[in-house]
Amino acid sequence: MQKDIKFIVPDSLEEITLGSYQSYLASIEGLDETKDVKEINTKLLETFCGLESDQVNLLPFNAVESALKVLTDAFKEEYELIRMFNLEGAKMGFIPKLDDMTLGEYIDLETHFGDWENMHKAMAILYRVVNFEKGEKYSIVSYDANEDLQELMKLMPLSVVMSCMVFFYHLGKELAQATSTYILKALKQEKGTISPLKEALEKSGVGINQFTDSLKGMSEDLTKLQNYRYTNV
């Protein structure tokens, strides 16, 4: 007699770690989301529900459909920026003032943010241990590119990562809009002449638009899960 297979389905991104999502992405690399639906959804259940592939194949079809719906609904959640969260007993805080970032922090963040394989390194820049807190004010420890800490960030909730992506996406859109308006005014003042100012503004606008497009792409990658359907069990 076959035993029932029991498993827990996370119904929120708070229950999914960054590391597990990175593992999921690595496991489906090279698969076609329109042709390899069964394989992709099998990896979903393996990664986030702790199942083996042979166990997934033994599940009743309605149980699979139900589990996938819970997972896809979890990835539809929208988050405002989560400024603090607990990680292995330590309170982690988002950089209080982005303007206070050092050049080294900015360079490392630009290198890793958006690269899912190294997203934990980006999170180790944006979130650090809170060393002072009074009311809504707080400060965090200085940045240190510590590999052990970076690895530890893989245990952070995916909801926090998603909230960062949404935050920077909207920030990029606002910045692009403000810069575009400024560029138009400046170019009108130039009266059609080519000048160093005009060239610099045009280059600045292109860079910001590319940054915004990149953030939009990352956000779309996270929400692709809602389009998956499990078939051909």
C-alpha positions in Angstrom: 0.0 0.0 0.0 1.4 3.4 -1.0 1.9 5.9 1.8 0.5 9.4 1.5 3.1 12.0 0.7 3.0 14.9 3.1 4.6 18.2 2.3 4.2 21.9 3.2 3.6 24.5 0.6 4.9 28.0 1.4 2.1 30.5 0.9 4.2 33.7 1.2 7.6 34.8 0.0 8.4 35.3 3.7 8.6 31.5 3.9 11.0 31.2 0.9 14.6 32.0 1.2 16.8 33.9 -1.3 19.1 30.8 -1.4 16.2 28.5 -2.4 15.1 30.8 -5.1 18.6 31.0 -6.4 18.7 27.2 -6.5 15.4 27.1 -8.3 16.7 29.4 -11.0 19.9 27.4 -11.4 17.8 24.2 -11.8 15.7 25.6 -14.6 18.5 27.3 -16.5 18.2 26.5 -20.1 14.6 25.3 -20.0 12.0 26.8 -22.2 9.1 28.2 -20.1 6.6 27.5 -22.9 7.8 24.0 -23.8 9.2 22.6 -20.5 6.3 23.4 -18.3 6.3 20.0 -16.6 10.0 20.1 -15.8 9.8 23.7 -14.5 6.8 23.0 -12.2 8.5 19.8 -11.0 11.5 21.9 -10.0 9.1 24.3 -8.2 7.7 21.6 -6.0 11.1 20.0 -5.4 12.8 23.3 -4.4 10.1 25.0 -2.4 8.2 22.0 -1.0 11.1 19.7 -0.3 10.0 16.9 -2.6 11.9 14.5 -4.7 11.1 14.2 -8.4 9.7 10.7 -8.0 7.5 11.9 -5.2 6.1 14.7 -7.4 5.2 12.1 -10.0 3.2 10.1 -7.4 1.2 13.1 -6.3 -2.5 13.3 -7.2 -3.1 15.8 -10.1 -5.4 17.9 -7.9 -2.8 18.1 -5.2 -0.2 19.3 -7.7 -2.6 21.9 -9.1 -3.5 23.1 -5.6 0.2 23.4 -4.5 1.1 25.3 -7.7 -1.7 27.7 -7.2 -0.6 28.5 -3.6 3.0 29.0 -4.9 2.0 31.2 -7.8 -0.3 33.3 -5.5 2.7 33.8 -3.2 4.7 35.2 -6.1 1.9 37.7 -6.9 2.3 39.4 -3.5 3.4 43.1 -3.7 5.7 44.5 -1.1 6.7 48.0 0.0 10.3 48.3 1.0 11.0 46.1 4.1 13.5 48.1 6.1 14.3 45.6 8.8 14.2 41.8 9.3 15.7 39.3 11.6 18.4 37.0 10.3 19.7 34.2 12.6 18.9 36.3 15.7 20.4 39.5 14.4 18.3 42.6 13.3 19.3 43.6 9.8 18.5 47.1 8.5 18.3 48.7 5.1 20.8 51.5 4.4 19.2 54.5 6.1 20.4 57.0 3.5 21.4 55.8 0.0 23.1 59.1 -0.5 25.6 58.2 2.2 26.8 55.1 0.3 30.5 55.0 -0.3 32.0 54.6 -3.8 33.1 51.1 -2.9 29.5 50.1 -1.8 28.0 51.6 -5.0 30.5 49.8 -7.3 29.8 46.4 -5.6 26.1 47.0 -5.5 26.0 47.9 -9.2 28.1 44.7 -9.9 25.8 42.3 -8.1 22.3 43.7 -8.0 20.2 42.0 -10.6 22.5 39.1 -11.0 20.5 36.4 -9.2 23.5 34.2 -8.8 25.1 36.9 -6.7 22.1 38.6 -5.3 23.0 37.6 -1.8 26.2 39.8 -2.2 24.0 42.7 -3.2 21.8 42.2 -0.2 24.8 42.1 2.1 25.5 45.7 1.0 21.9 47.0 1.3 21.2 45.2 4.6 23.5 45.1 7.6 23.4 44.6 11.3 21.6 47.4 13.2 23.9 48.8 15.8 21.7 51.7 17.0 18.0 52.2 17.1 15.8 54.9 18.6 12.3 55.3 17.4 12.3 55.4 13.6 16.0 56.3 13.5 18.7 53.7 13.3 22.2 53.1 12.1 23.9 50.0 10.7 27.5 48.7 10.8 30.0 49.6 8.2 30.2 47.6 5.0 32.5 44.7 4.9 32.7 42.4 1.9 32.7 39.3 4.2 32.1 36.1 2.3 30.6 34.4 5.4 28.1 37.1 5.9 27.3 37.1 2.1 26.5 33.4 2.3 24.4 33.9 5.4 22.2 36.4 3.4 21.0 33.4 1.4 18.8 32.6 4.4 17.0 35.9 4.2 13.3 36.0 3.1 12.7 36.4 -0.6 10.0 38.9 0.4 12.7 41.3 1.5 14.6 40.9 -1.8 11.4 41.5 -3.7 10.7 44.6 -1.7 14.1 46.0 -2.7 13.5 45.3 -6.4 10.2 47.0 -6.3 11.7 50.0 -4.4 14.6 50.5 -6.9 12.3 49.9 -9.8 10.0 52.8 -8.8 13.0 54.9 -7.8 14.5 54.4 -11.2 11.3 55.3 -12.9 11.0 58.5 -10.9 14.6 59.4 -11.5 14.2 58.7 -15.3 11.1 60.9 -15.4 12.8 63.8 -13.5 15.9 63.5 -15.6 14.0 63.4 -18.9 12.2 66.6 -17.9 15.5 68.3 -17.0 17.1 67.2 -20.3 14.2 68.6 -22.4 14.5 72.0 -20.7 18.3 72.0 -21.0 18.2 71.0 -24.7 15.7 73.8 -25.4 18.0 76.3 -23.9 20.8 75.0 -26.1 18.6 76.0 -29.1 19.7 73.0 -31.2 23.4 73.5 -30.8 25.8 70.6 -30.0 27.6 71.2 -26.7 29.3 69.2 -24.0 26.3 69.8 -21.8 23.9 68.4 -24.4 26.0 65.3 -25.0 26.4 64.7 -21.2 22.7 65.0 -20.6 21.8 62.7 -23.5 24.3 60.1 -22.2 22.9 60.4 -18.6 19.3 59.9 -19.9 20.3 56.7 -21.8 22.0 55.3 -18.7 19.0 55.9 -16.5 16.6 54.4 -19.0 18.8 51.3 -19.2 18.9 51.0 -15.4 15.1 51.3 -15.3 14.7 48.6 -18.1 17.0 46.3 -16.1 14.9 46.6 -13.0 11.7 46.1 -14.9 13.2 42.9 -16.3 14.1 41.6 -12.9 10.6 42.3 -11.6 9.1 40.4 -14.5 11.3 37.4 -13.9 10.0 37.1 -10.4 6.4 37.2 -11.5 6.7 34.7 -14.3 5.7 32.0 -11.9 2.1 33.0 -12.0 1.9 32.0 -15.7 3.0 28.4 -15.1 0.5 25.5 -15.2 1.3 21.9 -14.4 0.4 19.5 -17.2 1.3 15.9 -18.4 2.0 14.5 -14.9 
